[in-house]
Amino acid sequence: MKNMPKFICAIGFTLCSFSSFSNEDNSGKTSASVKTIISSSVALRGQPQYDTAQFKHWDYVNPEAPKGGQITYGMQGTFDNFNRYAQRGTSPAMIEDILYDSLMASNLDEISVYYPLIAEKIEYPSDHAWVIFHIDPKAQFSDGKAITAKDVAFSYNLFFEQGVPQFKKYFAGVTVEVVAPNKVKFKLARPDKALMLSLCDLTILPAHYYKDKKFSEPFDKPPLGSGPYKVKSYEMGQHIIYQRDPKYWAAEHPTKVGRYNFEQIRIDYYLDETVLMEAFKKGEYDFRLESIAKNWATQYTGENFDKGYIVKEEIAHQTPTGNSAFVFNVQKPQFSDRKVRQALNLLFDFEWTNKNFFYGDYQRNDSYFMNSEYGSSGLPTGRELEILNQFKDQLPEAVFNKPFKLNKTDGSGNIRREIRQALSLFKQAGYKLVDNKLVDQKGKQFEFELLIYRPSEERYSIPFQKNIERIGAKMNIRLVSDASQYINRVREREFDMISRAFSGFPSETLKIQWHSDYLNSSYNWVGPNDEVVDYLVTKIAENQENQTELMAYAKAFDRVLLWNYYSIPQWHLSKYRVAYWNKYQRPKQIPKYDLGQDTWWFDAQKAAKLPKQHRN
């Protein structure tokens, strides 16, 4: 999962923030009531799972996993730049995760918990007004040069001054100071534990490499990093090969043991989705994580499956799935009215879509925090109701007296009832039917564009488009298969509607996606500019340490988003669909919140049983 600074350093399509306490040593006092804490691990809430004094490796790895072999992944699209943090262009997959290390490491079995990595210790006062990171003297970049406090300060200042605007706004008022060669101090504008701990995720860049680079611009050559892999070779836009670094400084670090087992990782790029599928079946690449139900039901067949050369597997997970949805840009005038958004919700026939395209494999989203304890349900009660009552005059009456439910059809495709309801809502919003066209007071037909970037999104969008046509409105589907063009349009808010996924956790990064202070954020897709939403996301950020309050504010926030119809919820799946050529092994236990692909390894004995051309 993407962490906070990485999330706000470059455009992405999923977001999630984990920050945060254990093995604490109260070693001094800065005042009668404020203690200084020095710790090797830290959690936002509660205590870390692992005692770092005894910690050898994560529970979900095989510490004896052999190193070697290669794995090849296939990706749709292309890449034209090696700077993950550039404000234009598209970088190759994985480059951020395996070329760079961050200050501290996250455990995929925990939320908002950090362990040592580049920083071997963290020091902070109990009021969380500042933080000092103690740099591990063994930490080094891939060229062998030591990572120092100066590199940490340089990295922070570089992201702050030349990174995306979200970073500067999020960390406004945070200053950095080198206090010793291996100690760097950040002072916060206000005491805030979640903000303090988001710095644990800071990607550390080598000052001696980046000092002469224009950070916001694309790079035409692979950069210097500090992670477990280097770029061995590439053909721009077509493929890239990462080579495991035998001199990686943290290879035996407890957070890295049993991970990054492949000698080489290759990523091949394909422009066409159908060609990508066929290439896998022929063995041109090795691993596929399937997101399309139709493909899973119909395409994973053939001789290589029958003979066991390719393994097809479903792996259950506990990962909160958030809300994938058709997302309204409410800054566009045609979506400014809640009744219009509600009407369009009625015209998306999930039951028919699920039956005809997804083989009934999905469940409908009815929360922005699906598959988690933070989603709202029933009527608001207790603390949640107290919170919502403050805004009773600003919220729909139904928030307080009616459980939120999405429309449910019989799956036959007959949605006459929904059409009648949608037309009624459009009429209330000032539209009328003239010559079978739904028009506003000026006689202009209601029309908008759905921006998508994968052909597979088009097939389930077309029936939605046809339902919209049945009320005399018009939805144009614009497929932009060039990833760079799509990303730039999202960055510039040049869209009416997109199909995207919201984060599944009520983290403080919700401010960047929902608060009016971040209307220009690449991630504020909806752009609500709403006082109630602003208040709730602010309170969610302020209560990251208080589970009871966090739960109440998250449920209230979820309920407000649902009743405002800021999106048309789609679906979720509580399992991974994976297929891979039968030459790999994985630990029996997977991480709680991730598939954990970096814990897999190459099995030479299995590979020997495959046809010769597929053994490597």
C-alpha positions in Angstrom: 0.0 0.0 0.0 1.1 3.5 -0.8 2.3 5.5 2.1 1.7 9.1 2.8 4.7 11.1 1.4 4.9 8.7 -1.5 1.2 9.2 -2.0 1.5 13.0 -2.1 4.7 13.1 -4.2 3.2 11.9 -7.4 -0.2 11.2 -9.0 -1.6 7.8 -8.3 -4.8 5.9 -8.5 -5.1 4.5 -5.0 -4.4 6.2 -1.8 -4.0 5.2 1.7 -2.0 6.5 4.7 -0.6 4.5 7.5 1.4 6.2 10.1 2.5 5.6 13.5 4.3 2.9 19.0 6.2 0.5 21.0 9.4 -0.3 22.9 9.3 3.2 24.3 12.1 4.5 26.6 11.2 7.5 28.6 14.6 9.0 28.8 14.1 12.6 29.7 11.7 15.5 30.2 11.3 18.7 28.3 8.9 20.1 30.9 7.0 18.9 33.9 4.4 17.2 31.8 6.1 16.6 28.4 8.4 13.5 28.2 10.9 12.8 25.6 10.5 9.3 24.1 13.2 7.3 22.3 11.9 4.2 20.5 12.9 1.8 17.8 9.3 1.4 16.7 6.2 3.5 16.8 2.4 3.2 16.4 -0.3 5.7 15.9 -2.7 3.7 18.1 -1.9 1.0 20.6 1.4 -1.0 20.6 3.3 -2.5 17.7 3.0 -6.2 17.1 6.8 -6.8 17.1 9.3 -6.2 19.9 12.3 -4.9 18.0 14.7 -6.4 20.5 13.5 -9.9 19.4 12.4 -9.1 15.9 13.9 -11.3 13.2 11.5 -11.1 10.3 7.8 -10.6 9.5 5.4 -13.5 10.2 4.3 -13.6 6.6 7.8 -14.3 5.0 9.9 -17.4 4.6 13.2 -16.4 6.1 14.8 -19.4 4.3 13.4 -18.5 0.9 16.2 -19.0 -1.7 17.4 -16.1 -3.8 17.6 -16.4 -7.6 15.6 -16.8 -10.7 13.5 -14.3 -12.6 9.9 -13.2 -12.7 8.4 -11.3 -15.6 5.3 -9.2 -15.3 3.1 -7.8 -18.1 1.7 -4.3 -18.0 -0.7 -2.5 -20.2 0.5 0.9 -21.3 4.0 2.4 -21.6 6.5 4.6 -19.8 8.5 7.6 -20.9 10.4 8.8 -17.8 12.3 7.4 -14.8 11.5 10.2 -12.3 8.6 8.8 -10.2 8.1 12.3 -8.8 8.0 14.3 -12.0 4.9 16.4 -12.6 4.5 15.1 -16.1 5.2 11.8 -17.9 4.8 8.2 -16.7 7.4 6.2 -14.9 7.8 2.4 -15.0 6.0 0.2 -12.6 7.7 -0.7 -9.3 10.4 1.9 -9.6 9.5 3.7 -6.4 9.0 0.6 -4.3 12.2 -1.3 -5.1 14.7 1.4 -5.9 14.2 3.5 -2.8 14.0 3.1 0.9 12.1 5.3 3.3 13.0 6.4 6.8 11.1 3.7 8.5 9.4 0.5 7.4 5.7 -0.5 7.5 4.3 -4.0 8.5 1.6 -5.2 6.2 -0.2 -6.9 9.1 -0.7 -3.6 10.9 -2.1 -0.2 10.3 -0.1 2.9 11.1 2.9 1.2 12.6 6.5 1.8 11.8 9.7 -0.1 12.4 13.4 0.8 11.9 15.0 1.0 8.5 17.1 4.0 7.4 16.2 5.5 10.8 17.2 3.0 13.5 15.5 5.1 16.2 12.9 7.8 16.5 12.9 10.5 19.2 10.0 12.7 20.0 8.2 14.5 22.9 4.9 13.1 24.2 3.1 16.2 22.8 4.4 15.3 19.3 5.6 18.8 18.5 8.8 17.6 16.9 10.7 14.4 15.9 14.3 13.4 15.6 15.3 10.5 13.4 18.5 8.7 14.2 20.1 7.4 11.0 21.5 3.9 11.0 25.2 4.2 10.3 25.0 1.1 8.0 22.5 2.7 5.7 23.8 3.6 2.3 22.8 4.4 -1.3 23.3 2.0 -4.1 26.7 3.6 -5.0 28.0 2.8 -1.5 27.9 6.3 -0.1 26.4 6.6 3.4 23.0 8.0 3.9 23.3 10.9 6.3 21.0 13.4 8.0 21.9 15.8 5.3 20.3 13.5 2.7 17.2 13.3 4.8 17.0 17.1 5.1 17.8 17.5 1.4 15.0 15.0 0.4 12.4 16.7 2.5 13.3 20.2 1.2 13.3 18.9 -2.4 9.8 17.4 -2.1 8.7 20.6 -0.3 10.1 23.0 -2.8 9.9 21.2 -6.1 7.4 18.3 -5.5 3.7 18.4 -6.2 1.8 21.2 -4.4 0.0 18.7 -2.2 3.2 17.9 -0.4 3.9 21.6 0.4 0.4 22.2 1.6 0.3 19.0 3.7 3.6 19.7 5.5 3.1 23.5 5.7 5.0 24.9 8.6 7.2 21.8 9.1 10.9 22.6 9.1 13.9 20.4 9.1 17.3 20.8 10.7 20.5 18.6 10.7 21.5 18.4 14.4 24.3 15.8 13.9 25.7 13.7 10.9 23.2 11.0 11.8 20.4 13.0 13.5 17.8 15.1 11.7 15.1 17.0 13.4 11.7 18.0 12.1 9.7 20.8 13.9 6.0 20.8 13.4 3.8 23.9 13.1 1.5 22.3 15.6 1.6 19.2 17.8 0.2 16.4 15.6 1.2 12.7 16.0 -0.2 11.6 12.7 1.5 14.3 10.9 4.7 13.6 12.8 4.6 10.0 11.9 3.8 10.6 8.2 7.4 11.7 8.0 8.4 8.1 8.7 7.4 7.3 5.1 9.6 10.0 3.6 11.6 8.5 0.6 15.3 9.4 1.0 17.1 10.6 -2.1 20.9 11.0 -2.5 21.7 14.6 -2.4 24.9 14.1 -4.4 22.9 12.7 -7.3 19.8 15.0 -7.2 21.4 18.3 -6.3 21.8 19.2 -10.0 18.6 17.7 -11.3 15.3 19.5 -12.1 13.1 17.4 -9.8 9.8 18.2 -11.3 10.9 17.2 -14.8 11.1 13.7 -16.3 14.4 11.8 -16.3 15.7 10.0 -19.4 17.9 7.7 -17.4 17.3 5.6 -14.2 18.2 7.4 -11.0 20.4 6.4 -8.1 18.5 4.9 -5.2 19.0 2.9 -2.0 16.7 0.0 -2.4 17.1 -3.8 -3.0 17.2 -3.5 -6.8 18.9 -1.4 -9.5 17.8 -0.9 -13.1 19.9 -3.4 -15.2 18.5 -2.5 -18.7 15.5 -1.1 -20.5 14.0 -0.1 -23.7 12.0 3.1 -23.1 8.3 2.4 -23.2 8.7 -1.3 -23.9 10.4 -3.1 -21.0 12.6 -2.7 -18.0 14.7 -5.2 -16.0 15.5 -4.7 -12.4 18.6 -6.5 -11.0 18.8 -7.5 -7.3 21.7 -5.5 -5.8 24.1 -8.0 -4.1 25.4 -5.1 -2.0 22.1 -3.9 -0.8 22.8 -2.5 2.7 19.5 -3.8 4.3 19.5 -7.3 2.7 19.6 -8.9 6.2 17.6 -6.3 7.9 14.6 -7.8 9.8 12.1 -5.9 7.7 13.7 -7.2 4.5 14.5 -10.9 5.4 12.6 -13.3 3.2 11.7 -10.6 0.7 13.0 -9.5 -2.7 14.0 -13.0 -3.6 14.2 -12.8 -7.4 17.5 -12.1 -9.0 15.8 -10.2 -11.8 12.4 -8.6 -12.2 11.3 -7.8 -15.7 8.3 -5.8 -16.8 7.1 -6.0 -20.4 4.6 -3.4 -21.6 1.8 -4.0 -24.0 -0.5 -1.5 -25.6 -3.4 -3.8 -26.2 -5.3 -5.6 -23.4 -6.2 -8.6 -25.5 -2.6 -9.1 -26.6 -1.6 -8.8 -23.0 -3.8 -11.7 -22.0 -2.7 -13.9 -24.8 1.0 -13.2 -24.1 0.5 -14.5 -20.6 -1.1 -17.7 -21.8 1.8 -18.3 -24.1 4.3 -17.8 -21.4 5.8 -14.5 -22.5 5.4 -13.3 -18.9 4.8 -15.2 -15.6 2.3 -13.6 -13.2 -1.1 -12.0 -13.6 -3.3 -10.5 -11.0 -6.7 -10.5 -12.6 -9.2 -7.7 -12.0 -11.8 -8.6 -14.7 -14.4 -11.2 -13.8 -15.1 -12.1 -17.4 -11.5 -12.8 -18.1 -11.3 -14.9 -14.9 -14.3 -17.0 -15.9 -13.5 -17.4 -19.6 -9.9 -16.7 -20.5 -7.9 -18.8 -18.1 -8.3 -22.1 -20.0 -6.3 -24.1 -22.4 -3.6 -26.8 -22.6 -1.2 -25.0 -20.3 -3.8 -24.8 -17.6 -4.9 -28.4 -18.1 -1.4 -29.7 -17.8 -0.8 -27.7 -14.6 1.9 -25.4 -16.2 -0.2 -22.4 -15.2 -1.7 -22.2 -11.7 -5.1 -20.4 -11.3 -5.8 -19.5 -7.7 -8.1 -17.4 -5.5 -6.6 -16.1 -2.3 -8.9 -14.6 0.3 -7.9 -11.3 1.9 -8.9 -8.9 4.7 -7.9 -5.7 3.0 -10.4 -2.9 3.3 -11.5 -2.2 -0.3 -12.7 1.4 0.0 -15.1 2.5 -2.7 -14.5 2.0 -6.4 -17.0 4.1 -8.2 -18.0 6.4 -11.0 -16.9 9.7 -9.5 -18.6 13.0 -10.1 -16.6 16.2 -10.5 -19.1 18.4 -8.7 -17.1 21.5 -9.9 -18.8 20.9 -13.2 -22.2 22.7 -13.4 -24.2 19.7 -14.5 -23.2 17.8 -11.3 -23.6 20.6 -8.8 -27.2 19.5 -7.9 -27.5 16.6 -5.5 -30.7 15.5 -7.1 -29.0 15.1 -10.5 -26.3 12.9 -8.9 -29.0 10.8 -7.2 -30.9 10.4 -10.4 -27.8 9.1 -12.2 -27.2 6.6 -9.4 -30.6 5.1 -10.1 -29.7 4.5 -13.7 -26.7 2.3 -13.0 -28.1 -1.2 -12.9 -25.5 -3.1 -10.8 -27.5 -6.3 -10.6 -27.7 -6.6 -14.4 -24.1 -5.6 -14.8 -22.9 -8.2 -12.2 -24.9 -11.0 -13.8 -24.0 -10.3 -17.4 -20.4 -9.1 -17.1 -19.0 -10.4 -13.8 -20.7 -13.8 -13.5 -22.3 -12.7 -10.2 -18.8 -12.6 -8.6 -19.0 -9.1 -7.0 -20.8 -7.4 -4.2 -22.1 -3.9 -4.4 -20.3 -1.1 -2.5 -22.5 0.7 0.0 -19.8 2.5 1.9 -16.6 4.5 1.3 -14.9 2.1 3.9 -15.9 -1.2 2.5 -14.7 -4.4 4.2 -13.8 -2.4 7.4 -15.2 -1.4 10.7 -15.5 2.3 9.8 -18.4 2.0 7.4 -21.8 3.5 8.3 -25.0 1.4 8.6 -28.5 1.7 9.8 -29.4 5.0 11.4 -26.9 7.2 13.2 -26.8 6.7 17.0 -24.7 7.7 19.9 -21.6 9.8 19.3 -22.1 9.7 15.5 -25.5 11.2 15.9 -24.2 13.9 18.2 -21.6 14.8 15.5 -24.2 14.9 12.7 -26.8 16.9 14.7 -24.4 19.9 14.6 -25.2 20.1 10.9 -28.8 19.1 10.8 -29.8 22.1 8.8 -27.1 21.5 6.2 -27.7 17.8 5.6 -30.4 15.9 3.8 -33.3 15.0 6.2 -32.9 11.4 5.2 -29.5 11.2 6.9 -31.3 11.2 10.3 -34.4 9.1 9.6 -33.6 6.7 6.8 -30.8 4.0 6.5 -28.9 4.6 3.3 -29.6 2.0 0.6 -28.7 1.9 -3.0 -31.3 1.0 -5.5 -31.6 -2.7 -6.2 -33.0 -4.2 -9.4 -34.1 -7.7 -10.3 -31.2 -8.0 -12.8 -33.5 -8.3 -15.8 -32.5 -5.0 -17.3 -36.0 -3.6 -16.9 -35.5 -0.4 -14.9 -38.8 1.4 -15.7 -39.3 2.2 -12.0 -35.7 3.7 -11.8 -36.3 5.7 -15.0 -39.5 7.3 -13.5 -37.7 8.1 -10.3 -34.7 9.6 -12.2 -36.9 11.8 -14.4 -38.8 13.0 -11.3 -35.5 14.0 -9.7 -34.3 15.8 -12.9 -37.6 17.6 -13.0 -37.0 18.8 -9.4 -33.6 20.0 -10.5 -35.1 22.1 -13.3 -34.9 19.8 -16.3 -37.8 18.8 -18.6 -38.3 16.5 -21.5 -38.7 18.2 -24.9 -38.8 16.0 -28.0 -37.5 13.1 -26.0 -34.5 15.1 -24.9 -33.8 16.1 -21.3 -33.0 19.8 -21.4 -32.4 22.6 -18.9 -34.2 26.0 -18.8 -32.1 27.2 -21.8 -33.1 24.2 -23.9 -29.6 22.5 -23.6 -29.6 18.8 -23.4 -28.1 17.3 -20.3 -24.7 15.9 -21.4 -21.4 14.8 -19.8 -18.3 12.8 -20.5 -17.0 9.7 -18.7 -13.2 9.6 -19.0 -11.7 6.1 -18.8 -8.3 4.6 -19.6 -8.9 0.9 -20.0 -11.0 -0.7 -22.7 -12.4 -3.2 -20.1 -14.1 -0.2 -18.4 -15.9 0.6 -21.6 -18.0 -2.6 -21.8 -19.7 -2.1 -18.4 -20.0 1.6 -19.0 -22.0 1.2 -22.3 -25.1 -0.3 -20.6 -25.0 2.6 -18.1 -24.7 4.9 -21.1 -27.8 3.3 -22.7 -29.9 3.7 -19.5 -29.0 7.4 -19.5 -30.1 7.7 -23.1 -33.5 6.3 -22.1 -34.3 9.4 -20.1 -33.2 11.7 -23.0 -29.7 12.6 -21.6 -26.3 11.9 -23.0 -23.2 10.3 -21.6 -20.2 10.3 -23.9 -17.5 7.7 -23.2 -14.0 9.0 -23.8 -11.3 6.2 -23.8 -7.8 7.6 -23.3 -5.5 4.6 -23.4 -2.4 6.7 -23.2 -1.6 6.7 -19.5 0.2 10.0 -19.5 -2.6 11.8 -21.3 -5.1 10.3 -18.8 -3.1 11.3 -15.8 -2.6 14.8 -17.0 -6.3 15.3 -17.6 -7.1 14.1 -14.1 -4.4 16.4 -12.7 -5.9 19.3 -14.5 -9.5 18.4 -13.5 -10.4 18.1 -17.2 -13.1 15.6 -16.7 -16.8 15.4 -15.8 -16.8 11.8 -14.5 -14.0 9.2 -14.0 -14.0 5.6 -12.7 -11.7 5.5 -9.7 -11.2 3.9 -6.2 -11.3 5.8 -2.9 -9.1 4.8 0.0 -10.4 2.2 2.5 -9.1 3.8 5.6 -10.1 7.0 7.5 -6.6 8.4 7.5 -5.6 12.0 7.7 -4.9 11.9 3.9 -8.6 12.2 3.4 -8.0 15.9 3.7 -6.1 15.9 0.4 -8.9 14.0 -1.3 -11.9 15.9 0.2 -11.1 19.2 2.0 -11.8 22.5 0.2 -8.2 23.6 1.0 -7.1 21.0 -1.6 -9.5 21.7 -4.4 -6.5 21.8 -6.7 -5.1 18.5 -5.5 -4.7 15.8 -8.1 -6.6 13.5 -5.8 -9.6 15.8 -4.9 -11.6 14.2 -7.7 -15.0 15.2 -6.4 -14.2 18.8 -5.3 -17.1 19.1 -2.9 -16.1 22.4 -1.3 -18.5 21.6 1.6 -18.3 22.9 5.2 -19.6 19.7 6.7 -17.1 17.5 4.7 -14.3 19.9 5.6 -15.2 19.6 9.3 -15.4 15.8 9.3 -12.1 15.2 7.5 -10.4 17.7 9.8 -11.8 15.8 12.8 -10.7 12.5 11.3 -7.2 13.8 11.0 -7.2 15.2 14.6 -8.5 11.9 16.1 -6.1 9.4 14.5 -5.0 8.3 18.0 -8.5 8.1 19.5 -10.1 5.0 18.1 -13.6 5.7 19.6 -13.7 9.2 18.2 -12.2 8.2 14.9 -14.8 5.5 14.5 -17.6 8.0 15.1 -16.3 10.7 12.8 -15.5 8.1 10.1 -19.1 6.7 10.1 -20.5 10.2 10.1 -18.2 11.1 7.2 -19.2 8.0 5.3 -22.9 8.7 5.8 -22.5 12.3 4.6 -20.7 11.2 1.4 -23.3 8.6 0.6 -26.3 10.8 1.1 -24.7 13.5 -1.0 -24.3 11.0 -3.9 -20.8 12.2 -4.7 -20.2 9.0 -6.6 -22.0 6.0 -8.1 -20.6 3.1 -6.1 -19.5 0.1 -8.0 -18.3 -3.2 -6.5 -15.7 -5.0 -4.5 -14.1 -8.5 -4.2 -12.7 -9.9 -1.0 -10.2 -12.2 -2.7 -7.2 -11.9 -5.1 -7.4 -13.7 -8.4 -3.9 -14.7 -9.4 -2.5 -16.9 -12.1 1.1 -17.7 -12.6 3.4 -20.1 -14.4 4.1 -23.0 -12.0 7.7 -22.2 -11.0 7.1 -20.1 -7.9 6.4 -20.7 -4.3 4.9 -18.4 -1.7 4.7 -18.4 2.2 1.6 -20.2 3.6 0.6 -17.0 5.3 0.0 -13.8 3.3 0.0 -10.3 4.8 -3.2 -9.1 6.3 -3.4 -6.1 4.1 -1.6 -7.1 0.9 -0.9 -10.0 -1.4 2.8 -9.8 -0.5 4.2 -10.6 -4.0 7.7 -9.6 -2.8 7.7 -12.6 -0.5 7.5 -15.1 -3.3 10.5 -17.0 -4.7 11.6 -19.0 -7.7 11.4 -22.8 -7.3 14.0 -24.5 -9.6 12.4 -28.0 -9.1 9.0 -26.8 -10.2 10.5 -25.0 -13.2 12.3 -28.1 -14.3 8.9 -29.8 -14.9 7.8 -27.1 -17.4 8.5 -27.1 -21.1 12.1 -25.9 -21.7 11.2 -22.5 -23.1 9.3 -21.6 -19.9 11.8 -22.7 -17.2 13.6 -19.4 -16.7 
